[in-house]
Amino acid sequence: MPATEYLTTPTRTPRSAWAAAPANLTGLGLGYAYLRRPLRVVAAVVGTLVLVVVAFVTDASSAPWLWRAVAAVWLGAQAVDGARIARRGPRPARGTALLPVGVAAAAVTVLVAGYLGYVAAGRATYAAAVGAQAEGDCATAAPAFDAVTGRYRLTLADDVPAAAARRAECAAYTAASMAQDSGAVTVAEDALRVFRRDHPGSVLMPHVDERLATIVLHRVDTAVATLAGQTGAARAPPSARRSRPCCRSGATSRAPRRRPGRRRRCRRSGSPPSARSGMRSSARCCRRWTTQ
């Protein structure tokens, strides 16, 4: 028997283009795995990983529509290539193609749902960060903004560049606040005024104005206290006037100015001041005597 009779041409398993094309839209080479093309599976996975890494490193959020177009072309090319390969071989029966088509659709659905959840998580983190920033709590807002510009960068949403700008606002405000709290009032005031100039529409503006008002009030209080001290020194009480003994008790009282005539008349009388006045208490005696 001729040996050639035992040689048979391998038959290709029928594959559905409606299953291969959607499966390749995942970017994970699932359509190529369905078509039994291992090299293309590796190429698809490596190409997708390289695309993701480059997009992350170069901050794809700065040009979101460009990267959306790149991703669409990459995934679309894999889908078209998978459908083309599937059409080269025999087509499966209608009943047998339903399962692979359903699996491919489920894979695409899971991938889309995962990406939408990723986008929703990024938006929720950004909203929480904005709320904390509006309360002046940059200690909480800053890590959240870092998360938006970090692990949620590939959402390609407008929140990513906005989070970077708000993160810069928090950094400037935190530096000014720390300077003011440490006692560097002049440095803090300069930083706060620069903040007002560079970020006029920031949600931190009420807190910046409050800190500037605190600095101004502190300076006013300091100036008032200094002026009060200088005025008090200028109005210091004069030295105690000469005291003299008064009447019987020996108490002392300040002697007011008296006219010379009365002084001589009091001296001529020769009587003690207390006897001439007729006052009992020494204090009243002194007052009576000094007015005569």
C-alpha positions in Angstrom: 0.0 0.0 0.0 1.5 3.3 -0.9 2.6 5.4 2.0 0.9 8.4 0.4 -2.4 6.9 1.2 -1.9 7.4 4.9 -1.1 11.1 4.5 -4.0 13.3 5.0 -4.4 17.0 4.9 -5.3 18.4 8.4 -8.7 19.9 8.4 -9.3 23.3 10.1 -11.9 23.6 12.8 -14.7 25.9 11.8 -14.5 29.3 13.6 -17.0 32.1 13.7 -16.0 35.5 12.7 -18.7 36.9 14.9 -17.0 35.4 17.9 -13.4 36.1 17.0 -13.9 39.8 16.2 -15.6 40.8 19.5 -13.2 38.6 21.5 -10.3 40.6 20.1 -11.9 43.8 21.1 -10.8 43.0 24.7 -7.2 43.7 23.7 -6.2 40.5 25.5 -6.0 38.3 22.3 -9.0 36.2 23.2 -10.1 36.1 19.6 -6.7 34.8 18.6 -6.9 32.2 21.3 -10.3 31.1 19.9 -8.6 30.9 16.5 -5.7 28.8 17.8 -3.1 31.5 16.9 -0.7 31.6 20.0 1.8 33.9 18.5 -0.8 36.5 17.7 -2.1 36.1 21.3 1.3 37.0 22.7 1.6 39.9 20.2 -1.8 41.3 21.2 -1.1 41.0 24.9 2.3 42.6 24.7 1.1 45.4 22.4 -1.8 46.2 24.8 0.6 46.3 27.8 3.0 48.6 25.9 0.2 50.9 24.9 -1.1 51.1 28.5 2.4 51.8 29.9 3.2 54.5 27.4 -0.2 56.1 27.9 0.4 56.2 31.7 4.0 57.5 31.5 3.2 60.2 29.0 0.1 61.3 30.9 -2.6 60.4 28.3 -5.1 62.7 30.1 -3.3 65.7 28.6 -4.4 64.5 25.1 -7.4 62.3 25.8 -8.9 62.2 22.4 -5.6 61.3 20.7 -5.2 58.3 23.0 -8.8 57.3 22.6 -8.2 57.2 18.8 -5.0 55.2 19.3 -6.9 52.7 21.5 -9.8 52.4 19.0 -7.4 51.8 16.1 -5.4 49.2 18.0 -8.5 47.2 19.2 -10.3 47.7 15.9 -7.3 46.3 14.0 -7.3 43.2 16.1 -11.0 42.7 15.6 -10.7 43.0 11.9 -7.7 40.7 11.8 -9.5 38.1 13.8 -12.6 38.2 11.6 -10.4 37.9 8.5 -8.6 34.8 9.8 -11.9 33.2 10.8 -13.4 33.8 7.4 -10.5 31.9 5.7 -11.6 28.6 7.2 -14.8 26.8 7.1 -17.8 28.4 8.8 -19.4 26.7 11.7 -23.1 25.7 11.8 -25.4 28.3 13.2 -26.2 26.4 16.3 -22.6 25.7 17.2 -21.5 29.4 16.9 -23.8 30.7 19.5 -21.7 29.6 22.5 -18.4 31.3 21.3 -20.3 34.4 20.3 -21.9 34.6 23.8 -18.6 34.1 25.5 -17.0 36.9 23.4 -19.9 39.2 24.2 -19.6 38.4 27.9 -15.9 39.2 27.8 -16.4 42.5 26.2 -19.2 43.3 28.6 -17.0 42.5 31.6 -14.2 44.7 30.2 -16.5 47.6 29.5 -18.1 47.3 33.0 -14.7 47.2 34.6 -13.5 50.3 32.8 -16.8 52.2 33.7 -16.3 51.2 37.3 -12.7 52.5 37.1 -13.9 55.8 35.7 -16.6 56.0 38.4 -14.1 55.4 41.1 -11.9 58.1 39.8 -14.8 60.6 39.7 -15.9 59.7 43.2 -12.3 60.2 44.5 -12.1 63.6 42.8 -15.5 64.7 44.2 -14.4 63.7 47.7 -11.1 65.6 47.3 -12.9 68.8 46.1 -15.2 68.6 49.1 -12.3 68.3 51.5 -10.5 71.2 49.7 -13.6 73.4 50.0 -13.5 72.9 53.8 -9.8 73.9 53.9 -8.7 70.3 54.7 -5.8 70.0 52.2 -4.4 67.2 54.4 -7.2 65.0 53.2 -7.7 66.5 49.7 -4.0 66.2 48.6 -3.7 62.4 48.8 -7.1 62.1 46.9 -5.9 64.4 44.2 -2.7 62.4 43.9 -4.8 59.3 43.5 -6.8 60.9 40.6 -3.6 61.9 38.9 -2.0 58.6 39.7 -3.9 55.3 39.5 -6.9 57.0 37.9 -4.9 58.7 35.2 -6.1 56.4 32.5 -9.7 57.4 32.9 -8.8 60.1 30.4 -11.4 62.3 32.1 -11.2 66.0 32.6 -10.9 65.4 36.3 -7.3 64.4 35.9 -5.8 67.8 34.8 -8.3 69.5 37.2 -7.0 67.4 40.0 -3.4 68.3 39.2 -4.3 72.1 39.3 -6.1 71.7 42.6 -3.2 69.7 44.0 -1.0 72.7 43.2 -3.4 75.0 45.0 -3.3 72.8 48.1 0.5 72.7 48.1 0.7 76.5 48.0 -2.0 77.0 50.6 -0.4 74.4 52.9 3.0 76.0 52.6 1.5 79.4 53.5 -0.4 78.0 56.4 2.6 76.2 57.9 4.6 79.4 57.6 1.9 81.4 59.5 1.5 78.7 62.2 5.3 78.7 62.7 5.4 82.4 63.3 6.8 83.5 59.9 4.0 86.0 59.4 5.7 88.0 56.7 6.5 84.9 54.6 3.0 83.7 55.1 1.5 87.0 54.1 3.6 87.1 50.9 2.6 83.5 50.1 -1.1 84.1 50.6 -1.0 87.2 48.4 0.8 85.2 45.7 -1.9 82.6 46.1 -4.6 85.2 45.5 -2.9 86.3 42.4 -2.2 82.9 40.9 -5.5 81.1 41.9 -8.2 83.7 41.8 -11.1 81.2 41.4 -9.9 78.6 44.0 -12.3 77.2 46.5 -9.6 77.9 49.1 -10.0 81.7 48.6 -12.3 82.2 51.7 -9.7 80.5 53.9 -6.9 82.6 52.4 -8.9 85.8 53.1 -9.5 84.6 56.6 -5.8 84.0 57.2 -4.9 87.4 55.7 -7.5 89.1 58.0 -6.0 87.3 61.0 -2.5 88.6 60.1 -3.8 92.2 59.7 -5.7 92.0 63.0 -2.6 90.7 64.7 -0.6 93.6 63.4 -3.3 96.1 64.5 -3.3 94.6 68.0 0.4 94.7 68.2 0.5 98.4 67.1 -2.2 99.3 69.6 -0.4 97.6 72.4 2.9 99.3 71.5 1.2 102.7 71.3 -0.5 102.1 74.7 2.8 101.3 76.2 4.4 104.5 74.9 1.5 106.6 76.0 1.6 105.1 79.5 5.3 105.8 79.8 4.7 109.5 78.8 2.0 109.9 81.4 3.9 108.4 84.3 2.7 109.8 87.7 5.0 112.6 89.2 7.0 111.9 92.2 5.2 112.1 95.5 4.9 115.6 96.9 6.3 116.7 100.2 4.3 115.4 103.1 4.0 117.0 106.5 2.7 115.9 109.9 -0.9 116.7 110.6 -2.2 117.5 114.0 -2.3 115.0 116.9 -2.3 111.7 115.0 1.0 112.4 113.3 -0.5 111.4 110.0 1.0 112.9 106.9 -0.8 114.7 104.1 0.3 116.6 101.1 0.5 120.3 101.7 -1.2 122.2 98.9 -0.1 125.5 97.8 -1.1 128.4 100.1 -1.0 132.0 99.8 1.8 133.8 101.7 -0.6 136.0 103.7 -2.5 133.1 105.1 0.7 131.3 106.0 1.9 134.3 108.0 -1.4 134.7 109.7 -1.4 131.1 110.7 2.1 131.5 112.1 1.2 134.6 114.1 -1.6 132.8 115.9 0.8 130.5 117.7 -1.8 127.9 118.3 -1.6 124.4 116.9 -3.6 123.8 113.8 -5.8 121.3 115.4 -6.8 123.7 118.3 -7.7 126.5 115.9 -9.8 124.4 113.7 -11.7 122.6 116.4 -11.7 119.4 114.3 -11.6 116.0 116.0 -10.1 113.8 113.3 -6.6 114.4 112.1 -7.5 114.3 108.5 -10.2 117.0 108.8 -7.8 119.0 110.9 -5.3 118.9 108.2 -7.8 120.0 105.5 -9.1 122.8 107.7 -5.6 124.0 108.6 -4.3 124.0 105.0 -7.2 126.1 103.8 -6.7 128.9 106.3 
